[in-house]
Amino acid sequence: MDEDIRRRLLKGLLGVVFGIASTWLATYITDRILGPEGETDS
């Protein structure tokens, strides 16, 4: 039972960490391709 709780906790923690990392990476790549948000030439 104790191992199951640790496994779920680790899985949840890794999910949060990878979710944050993937969001940051997607934003970084988009900014590199399109430029930072708010820089529009009219």
Legacy VTK file of the C-alpha trace (Angstrom):
# vtk DataFile Version 3.0
C-alpha trace
ASCII
DATASET POLYDATA
POINTS 42 float
0.000 0.000 0.000
2.826 2.411 0.860
4.568 1.807 -2.475
1.312 2.484 -4.330
0.947 5.886 -2.642
4.547 6.824 -3.484
4.049 5.710 -7.080
0.905 7.856 -7.450
2.595 10.842 -5.813
5.625 10.561 -8.101
3.414 10.134 -11.153
1.392 13.220 -10.239
4.492 15.274 -9.520
6.103 14.291 -12.806
2.877 15.143 -14.619
2.920 18.646 -13.151
6.631 19.152 -13.894
6.347 17.918 -17.474
3.183 19.969 -17.994
4.955 23.141 -16.881
8.006 22.304 -19.000
5.961 21.618 -22.126
3.976 24.847 -21.727
7.181 26.852 -21.290
8.789 25.148 -24.285
5.766 25.773 -26.518
5.741 29.457 -25.525
9.500 29.747 -26.078
9.342 28.171 -29.546
6.360 30.309 -30.552
8.137 33.477 -29.402
11.259 32.493 -31.343
9.237 31.910 -34.520
6.724 34.763 -34.337
8.468 37.187 -32.019
7.424 38.224 -28.529
3.758 38.932 -27.896
2.698 42.542 -28.379
5.200 43.421 -31.108
2.911 44.049 -34.049
3.745 46.332 -36.963
0.715 48.240 -38.274
LINES 1 43
42 0 1 2 3 4 5 6 7 8 9 10 11 12 13 14 15 16 17 18 19 20 21 22 23 24 25 26 27 28 29 30 31 32 33 34 35 36 37 38 39 40 41
